[in-house]
């Protein structure tokens, strides 16, 4: 009985460790699906920041160095939800970040979720 309890405890700890290891992170350099942006997502204090590293077409007001400051909470091993603040435009968005093996998807909404935009990102490689 003691051996069975000990084995259960060991497998429980190993199982919990495996679950934590499966949590995916949005940290890294990402390419937007329209080919117009390269963005680095990295911790900035207690938040995450998405900073433009490269912009192909700046005619819509996007510039290198623009930053989105995200306050996110993990809702599953592959999903984060919260808010994102764009200091350049002085707007706060509700945001969902979904991380998959192939990339990530961001969904930002304003006006209580009435206007939303979904963008797909692929990893740019190690930088």
MODELLER restraints for C-alpha pairs under 7 A, 6 or more apart:
rsr = mdl.restraints
at = mdl.atoms
rsr.add(forms.Gaussian(group=physical.xy_distance, feature=features.Distance(at['CA:22:A'], at['CA:77:A']), mean=6.46, stdev=0.5))
rsr.add(forms.Gaussian(group=physical.xy_distance, feature=features.Distance(at['CA:23:A'], at['CA:77:A']), mean=4.20, stdev=0.5))
rsr.add(forms.Gaussian(group=physical.xy_distance, feature=features.Distance(at['CA:23:A'], at['CA:78:A']), mean=6.18, stdev=0.5))
rsr.add(forms.Gaussian(group=physical.xy_distance, feature=features.Distance(at['CA:24:A'], at['CA:77:A']), mean=6.03, stdev=0.5))
rsr.add(forms.Gaussian(group=physical.xy_distance, feature=features.Distance(at['CA:24:A'], at['CA:78:A']), mean=5.46, stdev=0.5))
rsr.add(forms.Gaussian(group=physical.xy_distance, feature=features.Distance(at['CA:24:A'], at['CA:99:A']), mean=6.40, stdev=0.5))
rsr.add(forms.Gaussian(group=physical.xy_distance, feature=features.Distance(at['CA:26:A'], at['CA:41:A']), mean=6.59, stdev=0.5))
rsr.add(forms.Gaussian(group=physical.xy_distance, feature=features.Distance(at['CA:26:A'], at['CA:99:A']), mean=6.58, stdev=0.5))
rsr.add(forms.Gaussian(group=physical.xy_distance, feature=features.Distance(at['CA:27:A'], at['CA:41:A']), mean=4.87, stdev=0.5))
rsr.add(forms.Gaussian(group=physical.xy_distance, feature=features.Distance(at['CA:27:A'], at['CA:42:A']), mean=5.09, stdev=0.5))
rsr.add(forms.Gaussian(group=physical.xy_distance, feature=features.Distance(at['CA:28:A'], at['CA:40:A']), mean=5.61, stdev=0.5))
rsr.add(forms.Gaussian(group=physical.xy_distance, feature=features.Distance(at['CA:28:A'], at['CA:41:A']), mean=5.33, stdev=0.5))
rsr.add(forms.Gaussian(group=physical.xy_distance, feature=features.Distance(at['CA:28:A'], at['CA:42:A']), mean=6.58, stdev=0.5))
rsr.add(forms.Gaussian(group=physical.xy_distance, feature=features.Distance(at['CA:29:A'], at['CA:38:A']), mean=6.88, stdev=0.5))
rsr.add(forms.Gaussian(group=physical.xy_distance, feature=features.Distance(at['CA:29:A'], at['CA:39:A']), mean=5.55, stdev=0.5))
rsr.add(forms.Gaussian(group=physical.xy_distance, feature=features.Distance(at['CA:29:A'], at['CA:40:A']), mean=4.30, stdev=0.5))
rsr.add(forms.Gaussian(group=physical.xy_distance, feature=features.Distance(at['CA:29:A'], at['CA:41:A']), mean=6.31, stdev=0.5))
rsr.add(forms.Gaussian(group=physical.xy_distance, feature=features.Distance(at['CA:29:A'], at['CA:123:A']), mean=6.11, stdev=0.5))
rsr.add(forms.Gaussian(group=physical.xy_distance, feature=features.Distance(at['CA:29:A'], at['CA:124:A']), mean=5.43, stdev=0.5))
rsr.add(forms.Gaussian(group=physical.xy_distance, feature=features.Distance(at['CA:29:A'], at['CA:125:A']), mean=6.81, stdev=0.5))
rsr.add(forms.Gaussian(group=physical.xy_distance, feature=features.Distance(at['CA:29:A'], at['CA:127:A']), mean=6.97, stdev=0.5))
rsr.add(forms.Gaussian(group=physical.xy_distance, feature=features.Distance(at['CA:30:A'], at['CA:38:A']), mean=5.65, stdev=0.5))
rsr.add(forms.Gaussian(group=physical.xy_distance, feature=features.Distance(at['CA:30:A'], at['CA:39:A']), mean=5.24, stdev=0.5))
rsr.add(forms.Gaussian(group=physical.xy_distance, feature=features.Distance(at['CA:30:A'], at['CA:40:A']), mean=6.31, stdev=0.5))
rsr.add(forms.Gaussian(group=physical.xy_distance, feature=features.Distance(at['CA:30:A'], at['CA:121:A']), mean=5.80, stdev=0.5))
rsr.add(forms.Gaussian(group=physical.xy_distance, feature=features.Distance(at['CA:30:A'], at['CA:122:A']), mean=5.52, stdev=0.5))
rsr.add(forms.Gaussian(group=physical.xy_distance, feature=features.Distance(at['CA:30:A'], at['CA:123:A']), mean=4.63, stdev=0.5))
rsr.add(forms.Gaussian(group=physical.xy_distance, feature=features.Distance(at['CA:30:A'], at['CA:124:A']), mean=5.04, stdev=0.5))
rsr.add(forms.Gaussian(group=physical.xy_distance, feature=features.Distance(at['CA:31:A'], at['CA:37:A']), mean=5.92, stdev=0.5))
rsr.add(forms.Gaussian(group=physical.xy_distance, feature=features.Distance(at['CA:31:A'], at['CA:38:A']), mean=4.69, stdev=0.5))
rsr.add(forms.Gaussian(group=physical.xy_distance, feature=features.Distance(at['CA:31:A'], at['CA:39:A']), mean=6.54, stdev=0.5))
rsr.add(forms.Gaussian(group=physical.xy_distance, feature=features.Distance(at['CA:31:A'], at['CA:121:A']), mean=5.34, stdev=0.5))
rsr.add(forms.Gaussian(group=physical.xy_distance, feature=features.Distance(at['CA:31:A'], at['CA:122:A']), mean=5.27, stdev=0.5))
rsr.add(forms.Gaussian(group=physical.xy_distance, feature=features.Distance(at['CA:31:A'], at['CA:123:A']), mean=6.22, stdev=0.5))
rsr.add(forms.Gaussian(group=physical.xy_distance, feature=features.Distance(at['CA:31:A'], at['CA:124:A']), mean=5.76, stdev=0.5))
rsr.add(forms.Gaussian(group=physical.xy_distance, feature=features.Distance(at['CA:32:A'], at['CA:38:A']), mean=6.49, stdev=0.5))
rsr.add(forms.Gaussian(group=physical.xy_distance, feature=features.Distance(at['CA:32:A'], at['CA:120:A']), mean=6.19, stdev=0.5))
rsr.add(forms.Gaussian(group=physical.xy_distance, feature=features.Distance(at['CA:32:A'], at['CA:121:A']), mean=4.64, stdev=0.5))
rsr.add(forms.Gaussian(group=physical.xy_distance, feature=features.Distance(at['CA:32:A'], at['CA:122:A']), mean=6.73, stdev=0.5))
rsr.add(forms.Gaussian(group=physical.xy_distance, feature=features.Distance(at['CA:33:A'], at['CA:119:A']), mean=6.94, stdev=0.5))
rsr.add(forms.Gaussian(group=physical.xy_distance, feature=features.Distance(at['CA:33:A'], at['CA:120:A']), mean=5.42, stdev=0.5))
rsr.add(forms.Gaussian(group=physical.xy_distance, feature=features.Distance(at['CA:33:A'], at['CA:121:A']), mean=5.56, stdev=0.5))
rsr.add(forms.Gaussian(group=physical.xy_distance, feature=features.Distance(at['CA:36:A'], at['CA:55:A']), mean=5.58, stdev=0.5))
rsr.add(forms.Gaussian(group=physical.xy_distance, feature=features.Distance(at['CA:36:A'], at['CA:56:A']), mean=4.87, stdev=0.5))
rsr.add(forms.Gaussian(group=physical.xy_distance, feature=features.Distance(at['CA:36:A'], at['CA:57:A']), mean=6.29, stdev=0.5))
rsr.add(forms.Gaussian(group=physical.xy_distance, feature=features.Distance(at['CA:37:A'], at['CA:52:A']), mean=6.92, stdev=0.5))
rsr.add(forms.Gaussian(group=physical.xy_distance, feature=features.Distance(at['CA:37:A'], at['CA:54:A']), mean=5.65, stdev=0.5))
rsr.add(forms.Gaussian(group=physical.xy_distance, feature=features.Distance(at['CA:37:A'], at['CA:55:A']), mean=4.68, stdev=0.5))
rsr.add(forms.Gaussian(group=physical.xy_distance, feature=features.Distance(at['CA:37:A'], at['CA:56:A']), mean=6.42, stdev=0.5))
rsr.add(forms.Gaussian(group=physical.xy_distance, feature=features.Distance(at['CA:38:A'], at['CA:52:A']), mean=6.07, stdev=0.5))
rsr.add(forms.Gaussian(group=physical.xy_distance, feature=features.Distance(at['CA:38:A'], at['CA:53:A']), mean=5.46, stdev=0.5))
rsr.add(forms.Gaussian(group=physical.xy_distance, feature=features.Distance(at['CA:38:A'], at['CA:54:A']), mean=5.06, stdev=0.5))
rsr.add(forms.Gaussian(group=physical.xy_distance, feature=features.Distance(at['CA:38:A'], at['CA:55:A']), mean=6.66, stdev=0.5))
rsr.add(forms.Gaussian(group=physical.xy_distance, feature=features.Distance(at['CA:39:A'], at['CA:50:A']), mean=6.14, stdev=0.5))
rsr.add(forms.Gaussian(group=physical.xy_distance, feature=features.Distance(at['CA:39:A'], at['CA:51:A']), mean=5.40, stdev=0.5))
rsr.add(forms.Gaussian(group=physical.xy_distance, feature=features.Distance(at['CA:39:A'], at['CA:52:A']), mean=4.53, stdev=0.5))
rsr.add(forms.Gaussian(group=physical.xy_distance, feature=features.Distance(at['CA:39:A'], at['CA:53:A']), mean=5.35, stdev=0.5))
rsr.add(forms.Gaussian(group=physical.xy_distance, feature=features.Distance(at['CA:40:A'], at['CA:50:A']), mean=5.49, stdev=0.5))
rsr.add(forms.Gaussian(group=physical.xy_distance, feature=features.Distance(at['CA:40:A'], at['CA:51:A']), mean=5.29, stdev=0.5))
rsr.add(forms.Gaussian(group=physical.xy_distance, feature=features.Distance(at['CA:40:A'], at['CA:52:A']), mean=6.59, stdev=0.5))
rsr.add(forms.Gaussian(group=physical.xy_distance, feature=features.Distance(at['CA:40:A'], at['CA:53:A']), mean=6.69, stdev=0.5))
rsr.add(forms.Gaussian(group=physical.xy_distance, feature=features.Distance(at['CA:41:A'], at['CA:48:A']), mean=6.63, stdev=0.5))
rsr.add(forms.Gaussian(group=physical.xy_distance, feature=features.Distance(at['CA:41:A'], at['CA:49:A']), mean=5.51, stdev=0.5))
rsr.add(forms.Gaussian(group=physical.xy_distance, feature=features.Distance(at['CA:41:A'], at['CA:50:A']), mean=4.36, stdev=0.5))
rsr.add(forms.Gaussian(group=physical.xy_distance, feature=features.Distance(at['CA:41:A'], at['CA:51:A']), mean=6.53, stdev=0.5))
rsr.add(forms.Gaussian(group=physical.xy_distance, feature=features.Distance(at['CA:42:A'], at['CA:48:A']), mean=5.53, stdev=0.5))
rsr.add(forms.Gaussian(group=physical.xy_distance, feature=features.Distance(at['CA:42:A'], at['CA:49:A']), mean=5.55, stdev=0.5))
rsr.add(forms.Gaussian(group=physical.xy_distance, feature=features.Distance(at['CA:42:A'], at['CA:50:A']), mean=6.74, stdev=0.5))
rsr.add(forms.Gaussian(group=physical.xy_distance, feature=features.Distance(at['CA:43:A'], at['CA:49:A']), mean=6.05, stdev=0.5))
rsr.add(forms.Gaussian(group=physical.xy_distance, feature=features.Distance(at['CA:47:A'], at['CA:69:A']), mean=6.80, stdev=0.5))
rsr.add(forms.Gaussian(group=physical.xy_distance, feature=features.Distance(at['CA:47:A'], at['CA:70:A']), mean=5.78, stdev=0.5))
rsr.add(forms.Gaussian(group=physical.xy_distance, feature=features.Distance(at['CA:47:A'], at['CA:71:A']), mean=5.28, stdev=0.5))
rsr.add(forms.Gaussian(group=physical.xy_distance, feature=features.Distance(at['CA:48:A'], at['CA:69:A']), mean=6.02, stdev=0.5))
rsr.add(forms.Gaussian(group=physical.xy_distance, feature=features.Distance(at['CA:48:A'], at['CA:70:A']), mean=5.08, stdev=0.5))
rsr.add(forms.Gaussian(group=physical.xy_distance, feature=features.Distance(at['CA:48:A'], at['CA:71:A']), mean=6.65, stdev=0.5))
rsr.add(forms.Gaussian(group=physical.xy_distance, feature=features.Distance(at['CA:49:A'], at['CA:67:A']), mean=6.43, stdev=0.5))
rsr.add(forms.Gaussian(group=physical.xy_distance, feature=features.Distance(at['CA:49:A'], at['CA:68:A']), mean=5.58, stdev=0.5))
rsr.add(forms.Gaussian(group=physical.xy_distance, feature=features.Distance(at['CA:49:A'], at['CA:69:A']), mean=4.61, stdev=0.5))
rsr.add(forms.Gaussian(group=physical.xy_distance, feature=features.Distance(at['CA:49:A'], at['CA:70:A']), mean=5.91, stdev=0.5))
rsr.add(forms.Gaussian(group=physical.xy_distance, feature=features.Distance(at['CA:50:A'], at['CA:67:A']), mean=5.53, stdev=0.5))
rsr.add(forms.Gaussian(group=physical.xy_distance, feature=features.Distance(at['CA:50:A'], at['CA:68:A']), mean=5.08, stdev=0.5))
rsr.add(forms.Gaussian(group=physical.xy_distance, feature=features.Distance(at['CA:50:A'], at['CA:69:A']), mean=6.61, stdev=0.5))
rsr.add(forms.Gaussian(group=physical.xy_distance, feature=features.Distance(at['CA:51:A'], at['CA:65:A']), mean=5.81, stdev=0.5))
rsr.add(forms.Gaussian(group=physical.xy_distance, feature=features.Distance(at['CA:51:A'], at['CA:66:A']), mean=5.71, stdev=0.5))
rsr.add(forms.Gaussian(group=physical.xy_distance, feature=features.Distance(at['CA:51:A'], at['CA:67:A']), mean=4.41, stdev=0.5))
rsr.add(forms.Gaussian(group=physical.xy_distance, feature=features.Distance(at['CA:51:A'], at['CA:68:A']), mean=6.52, stdev=0.5))
rsr.add(forms.Gaussian(group=physical.xy_distance, feature=features.Distance(at['CA:52:A'], at['CA:63:A']), mean=6.93, stdev=0.5))
rsr.add(forms.Gaussian(group=physical.xy_distance, feature=features.Distance(at['CA:52:A'], at['CA:64:A']), mean=4.95, stdev=0.5))
rsr.add(forms.Gaussian(group=physical.xy_distance, feature=features.Distance(at['CA:52:A'], at['CA:65:A']), mean=5.11, stdev=0.5))
rsr.add(forms.Gaussian(group=physical.xy_distance, feature=features.Distance(at['CA:52:A'], at['CA:66:A']), mean=5.43, stdev=0.5))
rsr.add(forms.Gaussian(group=physical.xy_distance, feature=features.Distance(at['CA:52:A'], at['CA:67:A']), mean=6.50, stdev=0.5))
rsr.add(forms.Gaussian(group=physical.xy_distance, feature=features.Distance(at['CA:53:A'], at['CA:64:A']), mean=5.36, stdev=0.5))
rsr.add(forms.Gaussian(group=physical.xy_distance, feature=features.Distance(at['CA:53:A'], at['CA:65:A']), mean=6.35, stdev=0.5))
rsr.add(forms.Gaussian(group=physical.xy_distance, feature=features.Distance(at['CA:54:A'], at['CA:64:A']), mean=5.47, stdev=0.5))
rsr.add(forms.Gaussian(group=physical.xy_distance, feature=features.Distance(at['CA:55:A'], at['CA:62:A']), mean=6.91, stdev=0.5))
rsr.add(forms.Gaussian(group=physical.xy_distance, feature=features.Distance(at['CA:55:A'], at['CA:63:A']), mean=6.21, stdev=0.5))
rsr.add(forms.Gaussian(group=physical.xy_distance, feature=features.Distance(at['CA:55:A'], at['CA:64:A']), mean=6.15, stdev=0.5))
rsr.add(forms.Gaussian(group=physical.xy_distance, feature=features.Distance(at['CA:67:A'], at['CA:86:A']), mean=6.61, stdev=0.5))
rsr.add(forms.Gaussian(group=physical.xy_distance, feature=features.Distance(at['CA:68:A'], at['CA:84:A']), mean=6.09, stdev=0.5))
rsr.add(forms.Gaussian(group=physical.xy_distance, feature=features.Distance(at['CA:68:A'], at['CA:85:A']), mean=5.57, stdev=0.5))
rsr.add(forms.Gaussian(group=physical.xy_distance, feature=features.Distance(at['CA:68:A'], at['CA:86:A']), mean=4.91, stdev=0.5))
rsr.add(forms.Gaussian(group=physical.xy_distance, feature=features.Distance(at['CA:69:A'], at['CA:84:A']), mean=5.38, stdev=0.5))
rsr.add(forms.Gaussian(group=physical.xy_distance, feature=features.Distance(at['CA:69:A'], at['CA:85:A']), mean=5.11, stdev=0.5))
rsr.add(forms.Gaussian(group=physical.xy_distance, feature=features.Distance(at['CA:69:A'], at['CA:86:A']), mean=6.68, stdev=0.5))
rsr.add(forms.Gaussian(group=physical.xy_distance, feature=features.Distance(at['CA:70:A'], at['CA:83:A']), mean=5.71, stdev=0.5))
rsr.add(forms.Gaussian(group=physical.xy_distance, feature=features.Distance(at['CA:70:A'], at['CA:84:A']), mean=4.20, stdev=0.5))
rsr.add(forms.Gaussian(group=physical.xy_distance, feature=features.Distance(at['CA:70:A'], at['CA:85:A']), mean=6.39, stdev=0.5))
rsr.add(forms.Gaussian(group=physical.xy_distance, feature=features.Distance(at['CA:71:A'], at['CA:82:A']), mean=5.61, stdev=0.5))
rsr.add(forms.Gaussian(group=physical.xy_distance, feature=features.Distance(at['CA:71:A'], at['CA:83:A']), mean=5.37, stdev=0.5))
rsr.add(forms.Gaussian(group=physical.xy_distance, feature=features.Distance(at['CA:71:A'], at['CA:84:A']), mean=6.32, stdev=0.5))
rsr.add(forms.Gaussian(group=physical.xy_distance, feature=features.Distance(at['CA:72:A'], at['CA:80:A']), mean=5.79, stdev=0.5))
rsr.add(forms.Gaussian(group=physical.xy_distance, feature=features.Distance(at['CA:72:A'], at['CA:81:A']), mean=5.18, stdev=0.5))
rsr.add(forms.Gaussian(group=physical.xy_distance, feature=features.Distance(at['CA:72:A'], at['CA:82:A']), mean=4.41, stdev=0.5))
rsr.add(forms.Gaussian(group=physical.xy_distance, feature=features.Distance(at['CA:72:A'], at['CA:83:A']), mean=6.50, stdev=0.5))
rsr.add(forms.Gaussian(group=physical.xy_distance, feature=features.Distance(at['CA:73:A'], at['CA:80:A']), mean=5.35, stdev=0.5))
rsr.add(forms.Gaussian(group=physical.xy_distance, feature=features.Distance(at['CA:73:A'], at['CA:81:A']), mean=5.42, stdev=0.5))
rsr.add(forms.Gaussian(group=physical.xy_distance, feature=features.Distance(at['CA:73:A'], at['CA:82:A']), mean=6.10, stdev=0.5))
rsr.add(forms.Gaussian(group=physical.xy_distance, feature=features.Distance(at['CA:74:A'], at['CA:80:A']), mean=4.32, stdev=0.5))
rsr.add(forms.Gaussian(group=physical.xy_distance, feature=features.Distance(at['CA:74:A'], at['CA:81:A']), mean=6.48, stdev=0.5))
rsr.add(forms.Gaussian(group=physical.xy_distance, feature=features.Distance(at['CA:75:A'], at['CA:81:A']), mean=6.74, stdev=0.5))
rsr.add(forms.Gaussian(group=physical.xy_distance, feature=features.Distance(at['CA:78:A'], at['CA:98:A']), mean=5.71, stdev=0.5))
rsr.add(forms.Gaussian(group=physical.xy_distance, feature=features.Distance(at['CA:78:A'], at['CA:99:A']), mean=4.98, stdev=0.5))
rsr.add(forms.Gaussian(group=physical.xy_distance, feature=features.Distance(at['CA:78:A'], at['CA:100:A']), mean=6.68, stdev=0.5))
rsr.add(forms.Gaussian(group=physical.xy_distance, feature=features.Distance(at['CA:79:A'], at['CA:97:A']), mean=5.64, stdev=0.5))
rsr.add(forms.Gaussian(group=physical.xy_distance, feature=features.Distance(at['CA:79:A'], at['CA:98:A']), mean=4.54, stdev=0.5))
rsr.add(forms.Gaussian(group=physical.xy_distance, feature=features.Distance(at['CA:79:A'], at['CA:99:A']), mean=6.25, stdev=0.5))
rsr.add(forms.Gaussian(group=physical.xy_distance, feature=features.Distance(at['CA:80:A'], at['CA:96:A']), mean=5.73, stdev=0.5))
rsr.add(forms.Gaussian(group=physical.xy_distance, feature=features.Distance(at['CA:80:A'], at['CA:97:A']), mean=5.11, stdev=0.5))
rsr.add(forms.Gaussian(group=physical.xy_distance, feature=features.Distance(at['CA:80:A'], at['CA:98:A']), mean=6.58, stdev=0.5))
rsr.add(forms.Gaussian(group=physical.xy_distance, feature=features.Distance(at['CA:81:A'], at['CA:95:A']), mean=5.75, stdev=0.5))
rsr.add(forms.Gaussian(group=physical.xy_distance, feature=features.Distance(at['CA:81:A'], at['CA:96:A']), mean=4.46, stdev=0.5))
rsr.add(forms.Gaussian(group=physical.xy_distance, feature=features.Distance(at['CA:81:A'], at['CA:97:A']), mean=6.36, stdev=0.5))
rsr.add(forms.Gaussian(group=physical.xy_distance, feature=features.Distance(at['CA:82:A'], at['CA:94:A']), mean=5.86, stdev=0.5))
rsr.add(forms.Gaussian(group=physical.xy_distance, feature=features.Distance(at['CA:82:A'], at['CA:95:A']), mean=5.45, stdev=0.5))
rsr.add(forms.Gaussian(group=physical.xy_distance, feature=features.Distance(at['CA:82:A'], at['CA:96:A']), mean=6.63, stdev=0.5))
rsr.add(forms.Gaussian(group=physical.xy_distance, feature=features.Distance(at['CA:83:A'], at['CA:92:A']), mean=6.60, stdev=0.5))
rsr.add(forms.Gaussian(group=physical.xy_distance, feature=features.Distance(at['CA:83:A'], at['CA:93:A']), mean=5.49, stdev=0.5))
rsr.add(forms.Gaussian(group=physical.xy_distance, feature=features.Distance(at['CA:83:A'], at['CA:94:A']), mean=4.51, stdev=0.5))
rsr.add(forms.Gaussian(group=physical.xy_distance, feature=features.Distance(at['CA:83:A'], at['CA:95:A']), mean=5.32, stdev=0.5))
rsr.add(forms.Gaussian(group=physical.xy_distance, feature=features.Distance(at['CA:84:A'], at['CA:92:A']), mean=5.55, stdev=0.5))
rsr.add(forms.Gaussian(group=physical.xy_distance, feature=features.Distance(at['CA:84:A'], at['CA:93:A']), mean=5.14, stdev=0.5))
rsr.add(forms.Gaussian(group=physical.xy_distance, feature=features.Distance(at['CA:84:A'], at['CA:94:A']), mean=6.37, stdev=0.5))
rsr.add(forms.Gaussian(group=physical.xy_distance, feature=features.Distance(at['CA:84:A'], at['CA:95:A']), mean=6.27, stdev=0.5))
rsr.add(forms.Gaussian(group=physical.xy_distance, feature=features.Distance(at['CA:85:A'], at['CA:91:A']), mean=5.86, stdev=0.5))
rsr.add(forms.Gaussian(group=physical.xy_distance, feature=features.Distance(at['CA:85:A'], at['CA:92:A']), mean=4.37, stdev=0.5))
rsr.add(forms.Gaussian(group=physical.xy_distance, feature=features.Distance(at['CA:85:A'], at['CA:93:A']), mean=6.40, stdev=0.5))
rsr.add(forms.Gaussian(group=physical.xy_distance, feature=features.Distance(at['CA:86:A'], at['CA:92:A']), mean=6.27, stdev=0.5))
rsr.add(forms.Gaussian(group=physical.xy_distance, feature=features.Distance(at['CA:93:A'], at['CA:108:A']), mean=5.83, stdev=0.5))
rsr.add(forms.Gaussian(group=physical.xy_distance, feature=features.Distance(at['CA:93:A'], at['CA:109:A']), mean=5.42, stdev=0.5))
rsr.add(forms.Gaussian(group=physical.xy_distance, feature=features.Distance(at['CA:93:A'], at['CA:110:A']), mean=5.35, stdev=0.5))
rsr.add(forms.Gaussian(group=physical.xy_distance, feature=features.Distance(at['CA:94:A'], at['CA:108:A']), mean=5.56, stdev=0.5))
rsr.add(forms.Gaussian(group=physical.xy_distance, feature=features.Distance(at['CA:94:A'], at['CA:109:A']), mean=5.11, stdev=0.5))
rsr.add(forms.Gaussian(group=physical.xy_distance, feature=features.Distance(at['CA:94:A'], at['CA:110:A']), mean=6.50, stdev=0.5))
rsr.add(forms.Gaussian(group=physical.xy_distance, feature=features.Distance(at['CA:95:A'], at['CA:106:A']), mean=6.89, stdev=0.5))
rsr.add(forms.Gaussian(group=physical.xy_distance, feature=features.Distance(at['CA:95:A'], at['CA:107:A']), mean=5.51, stdev=0.5))
rsr.add(forms.Gaussian(group=physical.xy_distance, feature=features.Distance(at['CA:95:A'], at['CA:108:A']), mean=4.42, stdev=0.5))
rsr.add(forms.Gaussian(group=physical.xy_distance, feature=features.Distance(at['CA:95:A'], at['CA:109:A']), mean=6.41, stdev=0.5))
rsr.add(forms.Gaussian(group=physical.xy_distance, feature=features.Distance(at['CA:96:A'], at['CA:106:A']), mean=5.70, stdev=0.5))
rsr.add(forms.Gaussian(group=physical.xy_distance, feature=features.Distance(at['CA:96:A'], at['CA:107:A']), mean=5.16, stdev=0.5))
rsr.add(forms.Gaussian(group=physical.xy_distance, feature=features.Distance(at['CA:96:A'], at['CA:108:A']), mean=6.62, stdev=0.5))
rsr.add(forms.Gaussian(group=physical.xy_distance, feature=features.Distance(at['CA:97:A'], at['CA:104:A']), mean=6.90, stdev=0.5))
rsr.add(forms.Gaussian(group=physical.xy_distance, feature=features.Distance(at['CA:97:A'], at['CA:105:A']), mean=5.77, stdev=0.5))
rsr.add(forms.Gaussian(group=physical.xy_distance, feature=features.Distance(at['CA:97:A'], at['CA:106:A']), mean=4.64, stdev=0.5))
rsr.add(forms.Gaussian(group=physical.xy_distance, feature=features.Distance(at['CA:97:A'], at['CA:107:A']), mean=6.60, stdev=0.5))
rsr.add(forms.Gaussian(group=physical.xy_distance, feature=features.Distance(at['CA:98:A'], at['CA:104:A']), mean=5.47, stdev=0.5))
rsr.add(forms.Gaussian(group=physical.xy_distance, feature=features.Distance(at['CA:98:A'], at['CA:105:A']), mean=5.13, stdev=0.5))
rsr.add(forms.Gaussian(group=physical.xy_distance, feature=features.Distance(at['CA:98:A'], at['CA:106:A']), mean=6.47, stdev=0.5))
rsr.add(forms.Gaussian(group=physical.xy_distance, feature=features.Distance(at['CA:99:A'], at['CA:105:A']), mean=6.58, stdev=0.5))
rsr.add(forms.Gaussian(group=physical.xy_distance, feature=features.Distance(at['CA:102:A'], at['CA:122:A']), mean=6.75, stdev=0.5))
rsr.add(forms.Gaussian(group=physical.xy_distance, feature=features.Distance(at['CA:103:A'], at['CA:121:A']), mean=5.61, stdev=0.5))
rsr.add(forms.Gaussian(group=physical.xy_distance, feature=features.Distance(at['CA:103:A'], at['CA:122:A']), mean=4.58, stdev=0.5))
rsr.add(forms.Gaussian(group=physical.xy_distance, feature=features.Distance(at['CA:103:A'], at['CA:123:A']), mean=5.98, stdev=0.5))
rsr.add(forms.Gaussian(group=physical.xy_distance, feature=features.Distance(at['CA:104:A'], at['CA:120:A']), mean=5.95, stdev=0.5))
rsr.add(forms.Gaussian(group=physical.xy_distance, feature=features.Distance(at['CA:104:A'], at['CA:121:A']), mean=5.18, stdev=0.5))
rsr.add(forms.Gaussian(group=physical.xy_distance, feature=features.Distance(at['CA:104:A'], at['CA:122:A']), mean=6.61, stdev=0.5))
rsr.add(forms.Gaussian(group=physical.xy_distance, feature=features.Distance(at['CA:105:A'], at['CA:118:A']), mean=6.87, stdev=0.5))
rsr.add(forms.Gaussian(group=physical.xy_distance, feature=features.Distance(at['CA:105:A'], at['CA:119:A']), mean=5.62, stdev=0.5))
rsr.add(forms.Gaussian(group=physical.xy_distance, feature=features.Distance(at['CA:105:A'], at['CA:120:A']), mean=4.45, stdev=0.5))
rsr.add(forms.Gaussian(group=physical.xy_distance, feature=features.Distance(at['CA:105:A'], at['CA:121:A']), mean=6.04, stdev=0.5))
rsr.add(forms.Gaussian(group=physical.xy_distance, feature=features.Distance(at['CA:106:A'], at['CA:118:A']), mean=5.59, stdev=0.5))
rsr.add(forms.Gaussian(group=physical.xy_distance, feature=features.Distance(at['CA:106:A'], at['CA:119:A']), mean=5.28, stdev=0.5))
rsr.add(forms.Gaussian(group=physical.xy_distance, feature=features.Distance(at['CA:106:A'], at['CA:120:A']), mean=6.51, stdev=0.5))
rsr.add(forms.Gaussian(group=physical.xy_distance, feature=features.Distance(at['CA:107:A'], at['CA:116:A']), mean=6.69, stdev=0.5))
rsr.add(forms.Gaussian(group=physical.xy_distance, feature=features.Distance(at['CA:107:A'], at['CA:117:A']), mean=5.56, stdev=0.5))
rsr.add(forms.Gaussian(group=physical.xy_distance, feature=features.Distance(at['CA:107:A'], at['CA:118:A']), mean=4.26, stdev=0.5))
rsr.add(forms.Gaussian(group=physical.xy_distance, feature=features.Distance(at['CA:107:A'], at['CA:119:A']), mean=6.45, stdev=0.5))
rsr.add(forms.Gaussian(group=physical.xy_distance, feature=features.Distance(at['CA:108:A'], at['CA:116:A']), mean=5.47, stdev=0.5))
rsr.add(forms.Gaussian(group=physical.xy_distance, feature=features.Distance(at['CA:108:A'], at['CA:117:A']), mean=5.45, stdev=0.5))
rsr.add(forms.Gaussian(group=physical.xy_distance, feature=features.Distance(at['CA:108:A'], at['CA:118:A']), mean=6.54, stdev=0.5))
rsr.add(forms.Gaussian(group=physical.xy_distance, feature=features.Distance(at['CA:109:A'], at['CA:115:A']), mean=5.49, stdev=0.5))
rsr.add(forms.Gaussian(group=physical.xy_distance, feature=features.Distance(at['CA:109:A'], at['CA:116:A']), mean=4.07, stdev=0.5))
rsr.add(forms.Gaussian(group=physical.xy_distance, feature=features.Distance(at['CA:109:A'], at['CA:117:A']), mean=6.51, stdev=0.5))
rsr.add(forms.Gaussian(group=physical.xy_distance, feature=features.Distance(at['CA:110:A'], at['CA:116:A']), mean=6.51, stdev=0.5))
